Amino acid sequence: MGQPDLVVRGGRIADGTGAALYEGDVAITGGRVTAVGAVTAAGRTEIDARGKLVTPGFVDIHTHYDAQAVWDDHLAPSSWHGVTTAVMGNCGVGFAPVRAADQQVLIELMEGVEDIPGAALHEGLDFRWETFDDYLGVVERRARDIDICAQLPHGPLRVYAMGERAARLEPANAQDVAMMRSLTAEAIRAGALGFSTTRSLNHRTVKGDYTPTLRASADELRGIALGLKDANAGVLQFISDFDTPSLAEEFALLRSLVEISGRPLSISVAQRHSQPQMWREIMDLIGQAVADGLPMAAQVAPRPVGVLLGLQGSRNPFSFTPAYREIEHLPLCERATRMSEPAMRARLLEEIERPAKGYAKRVTDWPLMFPFGDPPDYEPPATMRLSAIAEREGRSPAEVALDLILENGGRGFVYAPFANYADTNLDVCREMLAGPNTLPGLGDGGAHVRAIADGSFPTYMLTHWGRDRPQGRFDVSWLVKRQTADTAAAVGLMDRGILSPGLKGDLNVIDFERLSLHAPVMANDLPAGGSRLLQRAEGYEATVVSGQVIFRNGEATGALPGKLVRGAQI
């Protein structure tokens, strides 16, 4: 072996296989791991990892960098949290294929479903593409910090094939289905990692319209699945409410797609608070399918799925009151000042008590809302519900919420979990993560930028479930495997996720005892001055992509070795 480009010395290696931690070195040459264990040769660059955890780079299979990958060299926040490969194009939303006349439709769809400011999308996207292959070419030509993979989203595909009929939720005819099948095979052959869609009522455009894919027929979905079969590659990713017409019928449809295509399918699964046991039924059906030889899995989250409500974000508990609407256009500091005035405060507290429905009811669900501190607590006890605090202090929950969001000059947040927290603990998440047919995902990096900051899931997996939780912790090596080898294999990236000679030279050096999350902060760094929540971590001493150090002690080095990954890798 010649001189390695990089040697990481003396770390505690979690190699991605789930094997017990062991001390050793990792050598990387030409972007590939060349040795793991004892490396005698000196590297051109060396990192002292004694006492530190060394892992493969994390593979995040559920992100939404479809726009950011066009304008940004850094796929933050994911690259801040040890992610070295991100998969975008989830939930059926994206920007290709597209005709010029439909660009606005796709922007409104992304803005509504994924809460990315429309102004930023207009400013940052120049739509130098029409086909999916064209889009991949644009992404490929930009240098970036980490690798990116793209899935073909159903929304753009359907709009491209059907035009306005897609937005009107009309059924696809035989010609439409044939076109979508052909375009799907074409996209997969060009390098799409798979296909994604949403069938959820919760996903709507910024105008409030349902997504074009909501009522796609079985014939349409089977035609698309056959497009993957035609290309003999690709994965399927689905989101569904599983209650139209019924769980059994919806799952039977998804199962049929795997049966006719032979392609793996993953389903986003979380505990719905309105039906807290439904997720178990879905898991049982997945388990039966797997027992029958069908490659199916659930994408699950390591903590609650919830929103941060505050004056900096897209919503706060008072957003729907007439009093707040009078001042919502004001700068943050002025809004906070006005809301602190006795007369305005009284109006807000009076108006919020009026009967609420829809989203207004969700942001005033006091028994499932909590203070959000720094460091943030994603498993707050029942005693910290806003309703419980209010009862102890002899105040209304709305008054508690108002005081919390006005903290720090109006920069305070209230945390409102809407899934995975029906029992006010994360036991259900633990059960999901431990399941034999699950994958960690759903972090949505790049999306919900003014309400959610879940791109930090990989860091939370390690800290909460591997170190901090008083009971029910997992073995750290197993947690690393879940976020590396397991996620990589699930989407066909067999060239990464394990520290082994011949595989890709992506890794993290982590001060595990110091690893921690900061509270998210709002930054105005999107195109057109758009704002987004960003959450940093402490403890990542180095992140390496293809043998190049892209972050050192949390700071970017300037290296941009990240590439577009076209399709499955062996």
Secondary structure, DSSP 8 states (H G I E B T S, - for coil): ----SEEEEEEEE--SS----EEEEEEEETTEEEEEE---S--SEEEE-TTSEEEE-EEE--B--TTHHHH-SS-TTGGGGTEEEEEE-GGG--S-S--GGGHHHHHHHHHHHH---HHHHHHH-----SSHHHHHHHHHHS-BSSEEEE-EEHHHHHHHHHTHHHHTT----HHHHHHHHHHHHHHHHHT--EEEEEE-TT-B-TTS-B-TTTT--HHHHHHHHHHHHHHT--EEEEEE-S-SS-HHHHHHHHHHHHHHH---EEEE---BTTBTTHHHHHHHHHHHHHHTT--EEEEE-SS-EEEEESTTSS--TTTTSHHHHHHTTS-HHHHHHHHHSHHHHHHHHHHTTS---THHHHTT-GGG-EE--SS--SS--GGGSHHHHHHHHTS-HHHHHHHHHTHHHHT--EEEEEES-TTSSSHHHHHHHH-TTEEE----BTSSTTT--GGGHHHHHHHIIIII-SSS---HHHHHHIIIIIHHHHTTBTTSSS--TTSB--EEEE-TTT-EE---EEE--SGGG--EEE--EE-EEEEEETTEEEEETTEE-S---B-B--S-B-
